[in-house]
């Protein structure tokens, strides 16, 4: 699937620093490519864990070795992503909310 976007002046990602040149299509494209690669790897790792019958906790551990932008700042968000993907990809959800659904508890 290929999409063309008019970028204009935008931030290049919620989980990282703003682009140094937010109107540079090359920099924006690179950031989007990194985000797509992160999502593809997360999907692959979670799908494999679900297929193997792993728990949400085991799945989060399996995703813990991934690299992603600003790891220290985004570790919590990464875990929530892994947990949410686990449920979305058919993993057996525990009784308590997991992933980004935990944030709705207030």
C-alpha positions as CSV (number, residue, x, y, z in Angstrom):
1,X,0.0,0.0,0.0
2,X,1.4,3.3,-1.0
3,X,0.1,6.7,0.1
4,X,1.1,10.2,-0.8
5,X,0.6,12.9,1.8
6,X,1.0,16.6,1.7
7,X,3.2,17.2,4.8
8,X,3.4,20.9,5.2
9,X,4.7,22.0,8.6
10,X,4.1,19.1,10.9
11,X,5.7,17.5,13.9
12,X,7.3,14.2,12.9
13,X,5.9,12.0,15.6
14,X,4.2,12.0,18.9
15,X,6.8,9.9,20.6
16,X,9.9,11.8,19.7
17,X,11.4,15.2,19.2
18,X,9.9,17.4,16.6
19,X,11.7,17.4,13.3
20,X,14.6,19.7,13.1
21,X,13.2,20.9,9.8
22,X,9.4,20.2,9.9
23,X,8.8,21.2,6.3
24,X,11.6,18.9,4.9
25,X,9.8,16.1,3.1
26,X,12.9,13.9,3.3
27,X,13.1,14.1,7.1
28,X,9.4,13.6,7.5
29,X,9.5,10.5,5.2
30,X,12.4,9.1,7.2
31,X,10.5,9.5,10.4
32,X,7.4,7.9,8.9
33,X,9.5,5.0,7.6
34,X,10.9,4.4,11.1
35,X,7.4,4.5,12.5
36,X,6.2,2.0,9.9
37,X,9.2,-0.3,10.7
38,X,8.4,-0.1,14.4
39,X,4.8,-1.0,13.8
40,X,5.7,-3.9,11.5
41,X,8.1,-5.4,14.0
42,X,5.7,-4.9,16.9
43,X,3.0,-6.7,14.8
44,X,5.3,-9.6,13.9
45,X,6.5,-10.1,17.5
46,X,3.0,-9.9,19.0
47,X,1.4,-12.1,16.3
48,X,4.1,-14.8,16.9
49,X,3.5,-14.6,20.7
50,X,-0.3,-14.9,20.2
51,X,0.3,-17.9,17.9
52,X,2.5,-19.5,20.5
53,X,-0.2,-19.0,23.2
54,X,1.8,-16.6,25.3
55,X,0.2,-14.4,27.9
56,X,0.1,-10.6,27.6
57,X,3.0,-10.4,30.1
58,X,5.1,-12.8,28.1
59,X,4.3,-10.9,25.0
60,X,5.4,-7.6,26.5
61,X,8.7,-9.2,27.5
62,X,9.1,-10.6,23.9
63,X,8.7,-7.0,22.7
64,X,11.0,-5.6,25.3
65,X,14.1,-6.1,23.2
66,X,12.9,-4.0,20.3
67,X,14.6,-0.7,19.6
68,X,12.5,2.5,19.2
69,X,12.9,6.2,19.3
70,X,13.8,7.7,22.7
71,X,13.6,4.4,24.6
72,X,13.9,5.8,28.1
73,X,11.0,8.2,27.5
74,X,8.8,5.8,25.5
75,X,9.2,2.6,27.4
76,X,5.8,2.9,29.0
77,X,4.1,3.7,25.7
78,X,5.9,0.8,24.0
79,X,4.6,-1.6,26.7
80,X,1.0,-0.2,26.2
81,X,1.4,-0.7,22.4
82,X,2.5,-4.3,22.9
83,X,-0.4,-5.1,25.3
84,X,-2.9,-3.4,23.0
85,X,-1.6,-5.2,19.9
86,X,-1.8,-8.5,21.9
87,X,-5.6,-8.1,22.4
88,X,-6.2,-6.7,18.9
89,X,-4.4,-9.7,17.4
90,X,-6.5,-12.3,19.3
91,X,-4.6,-12.8,22.5
92,X,-6.6,-13.9,25.5
93,X,-7.2,-10.8,27.5
94,X,-7.0,-11.0,31.2
95,X,-10.0,-9.7,33.3
96,X,-8.2,-6.4,34.0
97,X,-7.8,-3.8,31.2
98,X,-4.5,-4.0,29.3
99,X,-2.7,-1.7,27.0
100,X,-4.1,1.7,26.2
101,X,-7.4,0.6,27.8
102,X,-5.7,1.0,31.2
103,X,-5.4,4.7,30.5
104,X,-9.3,4.9,30.5
105,X,-9.5,3.9,34.1
106,X,-8.7,7.4,35.2
